[in-house]
């Protein structure tokens, strides 16, 4: 008796689904463009619906749409038949998922869409199915085998539904010009929110910045460095442009000099690394740590003028470490 090969099975499943995704991609046409345009100009929300495994996928698609700038929610067809149909308005559009297109629980929702003029988008394998015939738009899934050939359990078909939902969400995102900043506003918590935090959200401004004139002596520079507590002091020109920085490291490297009688510009590091206020905090962290020696502070510039300062500890506290 031959030994069961789990890896061989796994590869067969994945390859079957890859073939299905390829067929789905190649089959997209003008109908997809029309649906994106319709959803982009929608006054209401995108209502996702489905039963069983298709219902689980519909929930995920609704969440992805909502998080990328397309107002969306999931309405279960059975619950809709018992009162939740009132959640759907004529300003909305319904996307119904059903591999066969013959899911009985969808019947009341299809009739409601027809009665109240709610645009209906079908995601199904069969255009001639009940769902396909009722729909205003059809995203037809290719006829590909399920990865579980023994039972025909939804595998390839649900993968295709998921991918199609992602494709719609990203297409709508790009069509609307949705930005990383917009995305962050919808994801303020957790690691994802931290990754999308801007430098302007974390930087210290105005009088918090350690700054002295480039003509200052080291006595004044050391006093500013000590009072502000960033481990550095920036040097600015007569027109308030940043020309250099002095860090704790610069001071240690020059201890053999008569520091208190030295001009600050004599030991400053010229043209220090800096960022703009609309830089992602994650990018700032990469700039600080990409090369040795690591940088602990970054000045934030508008043009050449400092408008803030960012310390490594600010990034770590924001969850970027």
Beta strands, then each sheet from edge to edge (+ up, - down):
strand 1: 46-50
strand 2: 72-74
strand 3: 93-97
strand 4: 119-124
strand 5: 137-140
strand 6: 211-213
strand 7: 232-236
strand 8: 242-247
strand 9: 269-270
strand 10: 274-275
strand 11: 297-302
strand 12: 305-311
sheet 1: 2+ 1+ 3+ 4+ 5+
sheet 2: 6+ 7+ 8- 9+
sheet 3: 10+ 11+ 12-
end
